[in-house]
């Protein structure tokens, strides 16, 4: 079936695409652009304006099974390639992604809403995982084991797990695809990916570039459609040997339950509820800059976003004054508008959740210093908001926010703030701002999080193991650990007796 592009009169910004073939509205299965047999589709809109971008094919169980069939059929030849051969294809994919950066960023901003500068940064980030795993795939070496048996040689090797299902969210629609898919592909696995229905265009553009890079038919498949149907098929099919998911803890638990019958390998990056702890010895200008970046990137729609900002009581007045001024300087506008800092939230549900958390905090005694309501820029825009004196029992202190609302809480001692920061079912990332070297080490050990950022915000990338403790996930993505998740260990014991 031939791809049908979105009409150029749907959204005038689409005329800015240099390569119109990156805008795809059909799924990619077994090397072909594939629509639903019954013609079903769904609309993708610009959250900043509500204007239509495309009608995308909504595939069901039959097409998902076809994608799994394709992955299974392609598996033997793909994993039989030398690592260097797979690496060359991934390297070409990386180069094509970078060459198409401007178009990919435009598509992302239009369907997701984040400022264009952030979308450009995400494309670089997404490409970096492809580059990393193009190299890391060459290093899946066998290891020798000192034999404990006479007349025997022992070898342990890693082999490709099989077909891998990938389920990605709408907040990072390119980077979450590549962080998962590049690792699986480098290991010799084939992939069936399901992108969020809010942001499928970014994933389909990556599939177009993957085809150009030389990924063989069936090796990388992208299936758009109803999540319950597509993901449900991936979960129960025994040929899918691993399922990698990024999303809420609630949905992650549901997926884990469905995968239990086939004993799938699970890699899950789930919810976060990050504390940011500012000690009085910190440089307050630097601390507020860190807080702005940690809280308001992607309009706060980030599992790494600082949800709870703890400030040592003696530093509270200075920090609050500086932080409030920086928040009020943020520009709220559509992502394509120059200088935009805060774009729209993804959908009405996100706005409703933010409104509920603000109202709940105020009801429980918190004070509103700035923001607190929808922004005049549009229906899905919310003012950057600052709440202080927020009690520990407020919803915003217990639930992920996913919006541009910052909550400040005072603390009096190191022991106290560690206990409060750890008092959550989540454990993805924590931020600490202090100039005391010994305290940096103590906090780094004491905080029950998979990642701890000290005096900085940006910590992720290809070489690091991304993931959380407790109910923030299973396994790691990135680094050598990310590729190991898509391999099985095989032990060989070889008789060498004469």
C-alpha beads as a LAMMPS data file, in Angstrom:
LAMMPS data file: protein, C-alpha beads

498 atoms
497 bonds

1 atom types
1 bond types

-500.0 500.0 xlo xhi
-500.0 500.0 ylo yhi
-500.0 500.0 zlo zhi

Masses

1 110.0

Atoms # bond

1 1 1 0.000 0.000 0.000
2 1 1 1.395 3.429 -0.940
3 1 1 1.940 5.969 1.847
4 1 1 -0.596 8.772 1.961
5 1 1 0.796 11.984 3.361
6 1 1 -1.076 14.553 5.404
7 1 1 -2.556 17.279 3.199
8 1 1 -0.239 20.323 3.170
9 1 1 -3.209 22.592 3.913
10 1 1 -3.812 20.924 7.280
11 1 1 -1.059 22.883 9.003
12 1 1 0.919 25.581 7.248
13 1 1 4.087 24.792 9.227
14 1 1 4.319 21.441 7.421
15 1 1 5.328 23.374 4.318
16 1 1 8.639 23.960 6.112
17 1 1 9.620 20.301 5.744
18 1 1 12.562 19.895 3.410
19 1 1 11.910 16.185 2.951
20 1 1 8.176 15.511 2.654
21 1 1 8.767 11.768 2.634
22 1 1 9.569 11.920 6.353
23 1 1 5.917 12.665 7.059
24 1 1 4.334 9.217 7.039
25 1 1 0.863 8.199 8.101
26 1 1 1.050 4.443 7.517
27 1 1 2.678 1.837 9.708
28 1 1 5.921 0.172 8.632
29 1 1 5.760 -3.632 8.609
30 1 1 8.093 -6.090 6.871
31 1 1 9.620 -3.327 4.769
32 1 1 6.265 -1.998 3.536
33 1 1 4.131 1.005 4.441
34 1 1 0.945 -0.598 5.680
35 1 1 -2.522 0.703 6.446
36 1 1 -5.398 -0.866 8.321
37 1 1 -7.367 -3.444 6.353
38 1 1 -10.596 -1.694 7.274
39 1 1 -9.247 1.798 6.621
40 1 1 -9.380 2.803 10.297
41 1 1 -7.303 5.819 11.271
42 1 1 -6.925 8.444 13.968
43 1 1 -6.135 12.138 13.941
44 1 1 -2.860 13.651 15.144
45 1 1 -3.143 17.318 16.063
46 1 1 -0.871 20.151 17.103
47 1 1 -1.489 20.625 20.855
48 1 1 -0.599 24.306 20.571
49 1 1 -3.388 25.088 18.107
50 1 1 -5.559 22.009 17.770
51 1 1 -4.958 22.040 14.012
52 1 1 -4.795 18.657 12.300
53 1 1 -1.419 17.333 11.205
54 1 1 -2.315 13.938 9.787
55 1 1 -4.700 11.018 9.895
56 1 1 -2.613 7.979 10.838
57 1 1 -3.480 4.345 10.169
58 1 1 -4.957 2.578 13.191
59 1 1 -3.841 -1.033 13.005
60 1 1 -5.226 -3.922 15.013
61 1 1 -4.416 -7.425 16.183
62 1 1 -4.082 -8.933 12.691
63 1 1 -1.522 -6.353 11.565
64 1 1 0.368 -6.612 14.856
65 1 1 0.640 -10.357 14.392
66 1 1 1.908 -9.702 10.859
67 1 1 4.632 -7.459 12.321
68 1 1 5.632 -10.160 14.810
69 1 1 5.693 -12.700 11.968
70 1 1 7.993 -10.360 10.028
71 1 1 10.305 -9.904 12.998
72 1 1 10.484 -13.639 13.587
73 1 1 11.169 -14.333 9.908
74 1 1 13.947 -11.729 9.720
75 1 1 15.561 -12.746 13.017
76 1 1 17.829 -15.564 11.886
77 1 1 19.540 -13.593 9.129
78 1 1 19.841 -10.379 11.158
79 1 1 21.464 -12.015 14.195
80 1 1 23.720 -14.085 11.900
81 1 1 25.343 -10.902 10.552
82 1 1 28.723 -9.974 11.935
83 1 1 28.452 -7.271 14.607
84 1 1 30.427 -5.002 12.295
85 1 1 27.792 -5.428 9.582
86 1 1 24.952 -4.478 11.916
87 1 1 27.097 -1.619 13.179
88 1 1 27.543 -0.196 9.684
89 1 1 23.775 -0.063 9.142
90 1 1 23.174 1.552 12.532
91 1 1 25.924 4.045 11.832
92 1 1 24.219 5.003 8.566
93 1 1 20.912 5.392 10.432
94 1 1 22.645 7.709 12.895
95 1 1 24.062 9.843 10.083
96 1 1 20.681 10.093 8.354
97 1 1 18.982 11.132 11.601
98 1 1 21.469 13.952 12.079
99 1 1 21.153 15.036 8.463
100 1 1 17.357 15.239 8.870
101 1 1 17.544 16.952 12.267
102 1 1 15.622 20.073 11.324
103 1 1 12.742 18.162 9.737
104 1 1 12.555 15.640 12.573
105 1 1 12.537 18.459 15.133
106 1 1 9.767 20.291 13.255
107 1 1 7.624 17.149 13.169
108 1 1 8.222 16.596 16.882
109 1 1 7.321 20.132 17.899
110 1 1 4.162 20.040 15.816
111 1 1 2.872 16.773 17.265
112 1 1 4.257 17.039 20.814
113 1 1 4.319 20.781 21.440
114 1 1 7.734 21.222 23.034
115 1 1 9.821 24.266 22.026
116 1 1 11.727 23.751 18.785
117 1 1 15.072 24.191 20.556
118 1 1 14.195 21.269 22.835
119 1 1 13.108 19.157 19.874
120 1 1 16.432 19.801 18.131
121 1 1 18.191 18.765 21.333
122 1 1 16.126 15.595 21.499
123 1 1 17.051 14.607 17.947
124 1 1 20.731 14.910 18.873
125 1 1 19.994 12.859 21.989
126 1 1 18.085 10.236 19.993
127 1 1 20.876 9.959 17.432
128 1 1 23.474 9.541 20.172
129 1 1 21.948 6.209 21.223
130 1 1 22.150 4.877 17.687
131 1 1 25.797 5.911 17.491
132 1 1 26.575 4.429 20.921
133 1 1 25.029 1.051 20.184
134 1 1 26.525 0.910 16.705
135 1 1 29.819 0.639 18.559
136 1 1 28.674 -1.238 21.668
137 1 1 27.287 -4.080 19.576
138 1 1 30.836 -4.964 18.585
139 1 1 31.778 -5.526 22.227
140 1 1 29.373 -8.315 23.173
141 1 1 32.314 -10.613 23.714
142 1 1 32.292 -14.181 24.923
143 1 1 34.037 -14.763 28.236
144 1 1 36.205 -17.652 29.283
145 1 1 35.464 -19.428 32.553
146 1 1 38.187 -21.167 34.526
147 1 1 37.165 -24.808 34.418
148 1 1 36.352 -26.598 37.658
149 1 1 36.114 -29.924 35.794
150 1 1 39.060 -31.921 34.417
151 1 1 39.280 -32.179 30.646
152 1 1 36.779 -29.395 29.964
153 1 1 36.840 -25.923 28.461
154 1 1 34.079 -23.476 29.398
155 1 1 32.777 -20.485 27.473
156 1 1 29.967 -18.061 28.251
157 1 1 28.554 -16.056 25.368
158 1 1 25.717 -13.610 24.795
159 1 1 23.245 -14.290 22.008
160 1 1 20.332 -12.257 20.649
161 1 1 17.172 -12.766 22.676
162 1 1 14.689 -12.733 19.782
163 1 1 11.850 -10.445 18.714
164 1 1 11.603 -7.404 21.001
165 1 1 8.455 -5.380 21.591
166 1 1 8.938 -1.664 22.238
167 1 1 6.293 0.695 23.624
168 1 1 7.136 4.398 23.802
169 1 1 5.524 7.532 25.302
170 1 1 4.575 10.889 23.834
171 1 1 6.915 13.142 25.831
172 1 1 10.153 11.975 24.128
173 1 1 8.854 10.427 20.906
174 1 1 12.223 10.014 19.162
175 1 1 14.737 9.392 21.943
176 1 1 12.689 6.661 23.604
177 1 1 12.470 4.781 20.297
178 1 1 16.188 4.919 19.573
179 1 1 17.351 4.218 23.146
180 1 1 15.450 0.945 23.052
181 1 1 15.584 -0.045 19.393
182 1 1 19.272 0.671 18.803
183 1 1 20.254 -1.554 21.739
184 1 1 18.015 -4.397 20.592
185 1 1 19.125 -4.124 16.963
186 1 1 22.805 -3.997 17.888
187 1 1 22.368 -7.171 19.941
188 1 1 20.959 -8.944 16.871
189 1 1 17.281 -8.772 17.821
190 1 1 14.430 -7.634 15.609
191 1 1 11.927 -5.024 16.780
192 1 1 8.196 -4.354 16.739
193 1 1 7.629 -0.826 18.065
194 1 1 4.395 0.820 19.109
195 1 1 4.553 4.628 19.504
196 1 1 2.038 6.681 21.446
197 1 1 -1.001 7.649 19.391
198 1 1 -0.408 11.293 20.375
199 1 1 3.006 11.310 18.677
200 1 1 3.335 8.560 16.051
201 1 1 4.808 10.769 13.319
202 1 1 8.270 10.936 14.888
203 1 1 8.517 7.137 15.080
204 1 1 7.332 6.711 11.499
205 1 1 9.905 9.253 10.292
206 1 1 12.617 7.207 12.023
207 1 1 11.338 4.098 10.253
208 1 1 11.665 5.904 6.918
209 1 1 15.287 6.756 7.733
210 1 1 15.953 3.230 8.971
211 1 1 14.799 1.849 5.636
212 1 1 17.127 4.262 3.821
213 1 1 19.986 3.180 6.106
214 1 1 19.564 -0.430 4.995
215 1 1 17.673 -2.085 7.823
216 1 1 16.344 -5.247 6.139
217 1 1 12.618 -5.895 5.837
218 1 1 11.150 -7.167 9.085
219 1 1 14.037 -6.054 11.278
220 1 1 12.438 -2.787 12.444
221 1 1 8.647 -2.573 12.383
222 1 1 6.459 0.291 13.642
223 1 1 2.781 -0.395 14.350
224 1 1 0.460 2.532 15.067
225 1 1 -3.010 2.111 16.506
226 1 1 -4.928 1.441 19.694
227 1 1 -2.470 0.763 22.514
228 1 1 -4.591 -1.822 24.311
229 1 1 -4.884 -3.883 21.132
230 1 1 -1.341 -3.578 19.767
231 1 1 0.481 -3.830 23.089
232 1 1 -1.868 -6.578 24.239
233 1 1 -0.788 -8.675 21.249
234 1 1 2.885 -8.064 21.967
235 1 1 2.409 -9.018 25.615
236 1 1 0.827 -12.419 25.048
237 1 1 2.734 -13.602 21.964
238 1 1 5.412 -16.085 23.032
239 1 1 7.617 -15.165 20.043
240 1 1 8.132 -11.711 21.555
241 1 1 10.877 -12.505 24.024
242 1 1 11.259 -9.056 25.597
243 1 1 9.058 -6.043 26.140
244 1 1 10.601 -2.617 26.718
245 1 1 8.183 0.031 27.968
246 1 1 8.401 3.666 29.042
247 1 1 5.329 5.118 30.693
248 1 1 3.372 5.270 33.918
249 1 1 3.846 2.811 36.762
250 1 1 0.155 1.956 36.594
251 1 1 0.340 0.874 32.947
252 1 1 3.681 -0.828 33.569
253 1 1 2.115 -3.070 36.197
254 1 1 -0.697 -3.966 33.810
255 1 1 1.783 -4.865 31.062
256 1 1 3.885 -6.946 33.470
257 1 1 0.813 -8.935 34.417
258 1 1 -0.036 -9.659 30.786
259 1 1 3.563 -10.665 30.025
260 1 1 3.738 -13.148 32.899
261 1 1 2.211 -15.998 30.911
262 1 1 5.138 -16.030 28.473
263 1 1 7.879 -15.154 31.007
264 1 1 9.085 -12.241 28.898
265 1 1 12.161 -10.214 29.723
266 1 1 10.893 -6.829 30.924
267 1 1 12.695 -3.506 30.701
268 1 1 10.577 -0.728 32.175
269 1 1 11.213 2.959 32.753
270 1 1 8.218 4.020 34.799
271 1 1 7.057 6.987 36.859
272 1 1 9.272 9.426 38.707
273 1 1 8.766 11.784 41.625
274 1 1 12.132 13.492 41.796
275 1 1 13.261 15.494 44.812
276 1 1 15.585 18.459 44.340
277 1 1 17.451 19.272 47.552
278 1 1 19.087 22.693 47.942
279 1 1 21.418 23.233 50.903
280 1 1 22.234 26.650 52.330
281 1 1 25.892 26.402 51.263
282 1 1 24.888 26.325 47.594
283 1 1 25.314 29.209 45.192
284 1 1 21.685 30.385 44.984
285 1 1 21.976 31.707 41.438
286 1 1 23.269 28.325 40.317
287 1 1 20.681 26.507 42.438
288 1 1 17.760 28.375 40.878
289 1 1 19.127 27.814 37.374
290 1 1 19.316 24.088 38.139
291 1 1 15.776 24.145 39.532
292 1 1 14.413 25.871 36.424
293 1 1 16.039 23.302 34.122
294 1 1 15.070 20.337 36.295
295 1 1 11.454 21.443 36.676
296 1 1 10.376 23.175 33.478
297 1 1 12.046 21.304 30.594
298 1 1 9.426 19.786 28.263
299 1 1 6.934 22.021 30.110
300 1 1 7.404 19.791 33.137
301 1 1 6.234 16.725 31.195
302 1 1 9.259 14.627 32.021
303 1 1 9.702 11.649 34.333
304 1 1 12.984 13.289 35.424
305 1 1 11.254 16.558 36.368
306 1 1 11.887 17.852 39.884
307 1 1 8.535 17.413 41.580
308 1 1 9.496 18.294 45.155
309 1 1 11.981 21.105 45.800
310 1 1 13.377 20.969 49.330
311 1 1 15.281 24.103 50.412
312 1 1 17.199 24.465 53.671
313 1 1 15.226 26.922 55.781
314 1 1 17.937 29.562 56.143
315 1 1 18.281 29.767 52.334
316 1 1 14.546 29.728 51.638
317 1 1 13.936 33.514 51.261
318 1 1 16.814 34.066 48.823
319 1 1 16.079 30.939 46.784
320 1 1 12.353 31.656 46.572
321 1 1 12.872 35.244 45.433
322 1 1 15.322 34.263 42.705
323 1 1 13.298 31.239 41.613
324 1 1 10.077 33.229 41.366
325 1 1 11.761 35.859 39.194
326 1 1 13.149 33.193 36.856
327 1 1 9.769 31.472 36.600
328 1 1 8.017 34.711 35.716
329 1 1 10.596 35.318 32.967
330 1 1 9.736 32.065 31.186
331 1 1 8.010 32.606 27.845
332 1 1 4.825 30.609 27.328
333 1 1 4.142 30.132 23.624
334 1 1 3.748 27.607 20.834
335 1 1 6.900 25.582 20.312
336 1 1 7.621 27.134 16.910
337 1 1 7.549 30.671 18.283
338 1 1 11.085 32.036 18.782
339 1 1 12.182 32.086 22.409
340 1 1 9.451 29.754 23.632
341 1 1 10.276 28.130 26.974
342 1 1 6.966 26.540 27.919
343 1 1 4.801 24.903 25.284
344 1 1 1.357 23.349 25.608
345 1 1 0.615 20.286 27.661
346 1 1 -0.193 17.189 25.680
347 1 1 -3.931 16.928 26.251
348 1 1 -6.837 18.051 28.403
349 1 1 -6.188 15.261 30.925
350 1 1 -2.767 16.735 31.647
351 1 1 -4.252 20.187 32.241
352 1 1 -6.922 18.738 34.519
353 1 1 -4.317 16.905 36.602
354 1 1 -2.226 20.046 37.080
355 1 1 -5.304 22.051 38.052
356 1 1 -6.283 19.378 40.550
357 1 1 -2.845 19.343 42.165
358 1 1 -2.720 23.140 42.480
359 1 1 -6.224 23.325 43.961
360 1 1 -5.450 20.503 46.391
361 1 1 -2.213 22.139 47.588
362 1 1 -3.946 25.473 48.175
363 1 1 -6.777 23.754 50.019
364 1 1 -4.218 22.147 52.342
365 1 1 -2.525 25.428 53.179
366 1 1 0.063 26.037 50.458
367 1 1 0.601 29.561 49.148
368 1 1 0.570 30.538 45.477
369 1 1 3.365 32.958 44.526
370 1 1 2.888 33.024 40.767
371 1 1 0.868 31.318 38.036
372 1 1 -1.772 28.815 39.022
373 1 1 -4.145 28.835 36.044
374 1 1 -4.459 28.237 32.327
375 1 1 -2.511 30.600 30.116
376 1 1 -4.058 32.870 27.517
377 1 1 -1.814 31.329 24.832
378 1 1 -4.303 28.506 24.298
379 1 1 -6.495 25.800 25.729
380 1 1 -3.658 23.440 26.635
381 1 1 -1.239 26.018 28.014
382 1 1 -0.718 26.410 31.757
383 1 1 1.094 29.229 33.523
384 1 1 4.457 28.353 35.074
385 1 1 3.467 28.086 38.712
386 1 1 5.205 28.341 42.074
387 1 1 3.730 26.984 45.300
388 1 1 5.380 27.390 48.706
389 1 1 4.719 25.983 52.170
390 1 1 3.341 22.861 50.553
391 1 1 2.392 20.192 53.116
392 1 1 3.670 16.642 52.740
393 1 1 0.143 15.254 52.389
394 1 1 -0.663 17.361 49.297
395 1 1 -1.222 15.457 46.053
396 1 1 1.720 17.194 44.391
397 1 1 3.994 15.754 47.088
398 1 1 2.763 12.218 46.472
399 1 1 1.996 12.027 42.736
400 1 1 3.946 12.783 39.578
401 1 1 2.847 16.190 38.246
402 1 1 3.791 16.223 34.542
403 1 1 3.230 19.949 34.218
404 1 1 4.882 23.347 34.859
405 1 1 4.171 23.543 38.602
406 1 1 6.973 23.817 41.160
407 1 1 6.452 23.057 44.854
408 1 1 8.922 24.369 47.456
409 1 1 9.227 22.878 50.944
410 1 1 11.582 23.942 53.740
411 1 1 13.789 21.501 55.667
412 1 1 16.008 21.854 58.725
413 1 1 18.479 18.972 58.715
414 1 1 20.224 16.584 56.370
415 1 1 18.787 13.537 58.102
416 1 1 15.270 14.952 57.865
417 1 1 15.426 15.780 54.164
418 1 1 16.865 12.378 53.245
419 1 1 13.965 10.668 54.995
420 1 1 11.397 12.912 53.304
421 1 1 13.003 12.554 49.881
422 1 1 13.014 8.756 50.190
423 1 1 9.413 8.580 51.428
424 1 1 7.930 7.619 48.052
425 1 1 7.262 4.507 46.015
426 1 1 9.331 6.044 43.200
427 1 1 13.092 6.089 42.792
428 1 1 14.143 7.306 39.357
429 1 1 16.289 10.417 39.887
430 1 1 17.168 12.847 42.670
431 1 1 18.935 16.217 42.458
432 1 1 21.257 17.654 45.104
433 1 1 22.753 21.157 45.180
434 1 1 25.537 21.643 47.726
435 1 1 29.163 22.738 47.723
436 1 1 30.053 20.415 50.621
437 1 1 32.003 17.499 49.145
438 1 1 31.430 15.140 52.045
439 1 1 27.693 15.860 51.959
440 1 1 27.650 15.152 48.223
441 1 1 28.976 11.665 48.919
442 1 1 26.614 11.077 51.838
443 1 1 23.555 12.121 49.849
444 1 1 24.700 10.127 46.844
445 1 1 24.689 6.999 48.990
446 1 1 21.641 7.707 51.136
447 1 1 19.122 8.657 48.440
448 1 1 17.153 5.633 47.213
449 1 1 17.233 6.482 43.512
450 1 1 18.744 4.872 40.456
451 1 1 20.365 8.161 39.436
452 1 1 21.569 11.094 41.527
453 1 1 22.532 14.409 39.916
454 1 1 24.794 16.605 42.047
455 1 1 25.105 20.290 41.139
456 1 1 23.832 19.687 37.620
457 1 1 20.759 18.620 35.645
458 1 1 21.925 16.917 32.446
459 1 1 23.183 13.466 33.336
460 1 1 21.742 11.102 30.724
461 1 1 23.228 9.762 27.495
462 1 1 24.368 6.631 25.702
463 1 1 27.138 5.567 28.105
464 1 1 25.094 5.675 31.331
465 1 1 22.655 3.083 32.772
466 1 1 19.319 4.918 32.842
467 1 1 16.696 3.544 35.199
468 1 1 15.144 3.625 38.619
469 1 1 14.652 1.810 41.892
470 1 1 11.434 0.649 43.523
471 1 1 8.341 1.266 41.378
472 1 1 10.222 3.466 38.917
473 1 1 11.202 0.571 36.739
474 1 1 12.981 -2.672 35.923
475 1 1 16.360 -2.983 34.264
476 1 1 18.445 -0.257 32.643
477 1 1 18.639 1.494 29.281
478 1 1 21.806 2.919 27.784
479 1 1 25.340 1.712 28.581
480 1 1 26.434 -1.909 28.181
481 1 1 23.635 -2.908 30.559
482 1 1 21.084 -1.662 28.055
483 1 1 22.246 -4.055 25.344
484 1 1 22.653 -6.964 27.759
485 1 1 18.915 -6.800 28.444
486 1 1 18.300 -8.035 24.899
487 1 1 20.641 -11.005 25.090
488 1 1 20.585 -14.456 26.622
489 1 1 23.606 -15.999 28.291
490 1 1 24.666 -19.326 26.833
491 1 1 27.179 -21.536 28.586
492 1 1 29.234 -24.026 26.568
493 1 1 31.120 -26.848 28.250
494 1 1 33.438 -28.596 25.776
495 1 1 35.112 -31.912 26.490
496 1 1 38.819 -31.750 25.718
497 1 1 39.914 -35.064 27.182
498 1 1 42.298 -37.016 24.968

Bonds

1 1 1 2
2 1 2 3
3 1 3 4
4 1 4 5
5 1 5 6
6 1 6 7
7 1 7 8
8 1 8 9
9 1 9 10
10 1 10 11
11 1 11 12
12 1 12 13
13 1 13 14
14 1 14 15
15 1 15 16
16 1 16 17
17 1 17 18
18 1 18 19
19 1 19 20
20 1 20 21
21 1 21 22
22 1 22 23
23 1 23 24
24 1 24 25
25 1 25 26
26 1 26 27
27 1 27 28
28 1 28 29
29 1 29 30
30 1 30 31
31 1 31 32
32 1 32 33
33 1 33 34
34 1 34 35
35 1 35 36
36 1 36 37
37 1 37 38
38 1 38 39
39 1 39 40
40 1 40 41
41 1 41 42
42 1 42 43
43 1 43 44
44 1 44 45
45 1 45 46
46 1 46 47
47 1 47 48
48 1 48 49
49 1 49 50
50 1 50 51
51 1 51 52
52 1 52 53
53 1 53 54
54 1 54 55
55 1 55 56
56 1 56 57
57 1 57 58
58 1 58 59
59 1 59 60
60 1 60 61
61 1 61 62
62 1 62 63
63 1 63 64
64 1 64 65
65 1 65 66
66 1 66 67
67 1 67 68
68 1 68 69
69 1 69 70
70 1 70 71
71 1 71 72
72 1 72 73
73 1 73 74
74 1 74 75
75 1 75 76
76 1 76 77
77 1 77 78
78 1 78 79
79 1 79 80
80 1 80 81
81 1 81 82
82 1 82 83
83 1 83 84
84 1 84 85
85 1 85 86
86 1 86 87
87 1 87 88
88 1 88 89
89 1 89 90
90 1 90 91
91 1 91 92
92 1 92 93
93 1 93 94
94 1 94 95
95 1 95 96
96 1 96 97
97 1 97 98
98 1 98 99
99 1 99 100
100 1 100 101
101 1 101 102
102 1 102 103
103 1 103 104
104 1 104 105
105 1 105 106
106 1 106 107
107 1 107 108
108 1 108 109
109 1 109 110
110 1 110 111
111 1 111 112
112 1 112 113
113 1 113 114
114 1 114 115
115 1 115 116
116 1 116 117
117 1 117 118
118 1 118 119
119 1 119 120
120 1 120 121
121 1 121 122
122 1 122 123
123 1 123 124
124 1 124 125
125 1 125 126
126 1 126 127
127 1 127 128
128 1 128 129
129 1 129 130
130 1 130 131
131 1 131 132
132 1 132 133
133 1 133 134
134 1 134 135
135 1 135 136
136 1 136 137
137 1 137 138
138 1 138 139
139 1 139 140
140 1 140 141
141 1 141 142
142 1 142 143
143 1 143 144
144 1 144 145
145 1 145 146
146 1 146 147
147 1 147 148
148 1 148 149
149 1 149 150
150 1 150 151
151 1 151 152
152 1 152 153
153 1 153 154
154 1 154 155
155 1 155 156
156 1 156 157
157 1 157 158
158 1 158 159
159 1 159 160
160 1 160 161
161 1 161 162
162 1 162 163
163 1 163 164
164 1 164 165
165 1 165 166
166 1 166 167
167 1 167 168
168 1 168 169
169 1 169 170
170 1 170 171
171 1 171 172
172 1 172 173
173 1 173 174
174 1 174 175
175 1 175 176
176 1 176 177
177 1 177 178
178 1 178 179
179 1 179 180
180 1 180 181
181 1 181 182
182 1 182 183
183 1 183 184
184 1 184 185
185 1 185 186
186 1 186 187
187 1 187 188
188 1 188 189
189 1 189 190
190 1 190 191
191 1 191 192
192 1 192 193
193 1 193 194
194 1 194 195
195 1 195 196
196 1 196 197
197 1 197 198
198 1 198 199
199 1 199 200
200 1 200 201
201 1 201 202
202 1 202 203
203 1 203 204
204 1 204 205
205 1 205 206
206 1 206 207
207 1 207 208
208 1 208 209
209 1 209 210
210 1 210 211
211 1 211 212
212 1 212 213
213 1 213 214
214 1 214 215
215 1 215 216
216 1 216 217
217 1 217 218
218 1 218 219
219 1 219 220
220 1 220 221
221 1 221 222
222 1 222 223
223 1 223 224
224 1 224 225
225 1 225 226
226 1 226 227
227 1 227 228
228 1 228 229
229 1 229 230
230 1 230 231
231 1 231 232
232 1 232 233
233 1 233 234
234 1 234 235
235 1 235 236
236 1 236 237
237 1 237 238
238 1 238 239
239 1 239 240
240 1 240 241
241 1 241 242
242 1 242 243
243 1 243 244
244 1 244 245
245 1 245 246
246 1 246 247
247 1 247 248
248 1 248 249
249 1 249 250
250 1 250 251
251 1 251 252
252 1 252 253
253 1 253 254
254 1 254 255
255 1 255 256
256 1 256 257
257 1 257 258
258 1 258 259
259 1 259 260
260 1 260 261
261 1 261 262
262 1 262 263
263 1 263 264
264 1 264 265
265 1 265 266
266 1 266 267
267 1 267 268
268 1 268 269
269 1 269 270
270 1 270 271
271 1 271 272
272 1 272 273
273 1 273 274
274 1 274 275
275 1 275 276
276 1 276 277
277 1 277 278
278 1 278 279
279 1 279 280
280 1 280 281
281 1 281 282
282 1 282 283
283 1 283 284
284 1 284 285
285 1 285 286
286 1 286 287
287 1 287 288
288 1 288 289
289 1 289 290
290 1 290 291
291 1 291 292
292 1 292 293
293 1 293 294
294 1 294 295
295 1 295 296
296 1 296 297
297 1 297 298
298 1 298 299
299 1 299 300
300 1 300 301
301 1 301 302
302 1 302 303
303 1 303 304
304 1 304 305
305 1 305 306
306 1 306 307
307 1 307 308
308 1 308 309
309 1 309 310
310 1 310 311
311 1 311 312
312 1 312 313
313 1 313 314
314 1 314 315
315 1 315 316
316 1 316 317
317 1 317 318
318 1 318 319
319 1 319 320
320 1 320 321
321 1 321 322
322 1 322 323
323 1 323 324
324 1 324 325
325 1 325 326
326 1 326 327
327 1 327 328
328 1 328 329
329 1 329 330
330 1 330 331
331 1 331 332
332 1 332 333
333 1 333 334
334 1 334 335
335 1 335 336
336 1 336 337
337 1 337 338
338 1 338 339
339 1 339 340
340 1 340 341
341 1 341 342
342 1 342 343
343 1 343 344
344 1 344 345
345 1 345 346
346 1 346 347
347 1 347 348
348 1 348 349
349 1 349 350
350 1 350 351
351 1 351 352
352 1 352 353
353 1 353 354
354 1 354 355
355 1 355 356
356 1 356 357
357 1 357 358
358 1 358 359
359 1 359 360
360 1 360 361
361 1 361 362
362 1 362 363
363 1 363 364
364 1 364 365
365 1 365 366
366 1 366 367
367 1 367 368
368 1 368 369
369 1 369 370
370 1 370 371
371 1 371 372
372 1 372 373
373 1 373 374
374 1 374 375
375 1 375 376
376 1 376 377
377 1 377 378
378 1 378 379
379 1 379 380
380 1 380 381
381 1 381 382
382 1 382 383
383 1 383 384
384 1 384 385
385 1 385 386
386 1 386 387
387 1 387 388
388 1 388 389
389 1 389 390
390 1 390 391
391 1 391 392
392 1 392 393
393 1 393 394
394 1 394 395
395 1 395 396
396 1 396 397
397 1 397 398
398 1 398 399
399 1 399 400
400 1 400 401
401 1 401 402
402 1 402 403
403 1 403 404
404 1 404 405
405 1 405 406
406 1 406 407
407 1 407 408
408 1 408 409
409 1 409 410
410 1 410 411
411 1 411 412
412 1 412 413
413 1 413 414
414 1 414 415
415 1 415 416
416 1 416 417
417 1 417 418
418 1 418 419
419 1 419 420
420 1 420 421
421 1 421 422
422 1 422 423
423 1 423 424
424 1 424 425
425 1 425 426
426 1 426 427
427 1 427 428
428 1 428 429
429 1 429 430
430 1 430 431
431 1 431 432
432 1 432 433
433 1 433 434
434 1 434 435
435 1 435 436
436 1 436 437
437 1 437 438
438 1 438 439
439 1 439 440
440 1 440 441
441 1 441 442
442 1 442 443
443 1 443 444
444 1 444 445
445 1 445 446
446 1 446 447
447 1 447 448
448 1 448 449
449 1 449 450
450 1 450 451
451 1 451 452
452 1 452 453
453 1 453 454
454 1 454 455
455 1 455 456
456 1 456 457
457 1 457 458
458 1 458 459
459 1 459 460
460 1 460 461
461 1 461 462
462 1 462 463
463 1 463 464
464 1 464 465
465 1 465 466
466 1 466 467
467 1 467 468
468 1 468 469
469 1 469 470
470 1 470 471
471 1 471 472
472 1 472 473
473 1 473 474
474 1 474 475
475 1 475 476
476 1 476 477
477 1 477 478
478 1 478 479
479 1 479 480
480 1 480 481
481 1 481 482
482 1 482 483
483 1 483 484
484 1 484 485
485 1 485 486
486 1 486 487
487 1 487 488
488 1 488 489
489 1 489 490
490 1 490 491
491 1 491 492
492 1 492 493
493 1 493 494
494 1 494 495
495 1 495 496
496 1 496 497
497 1 497 498
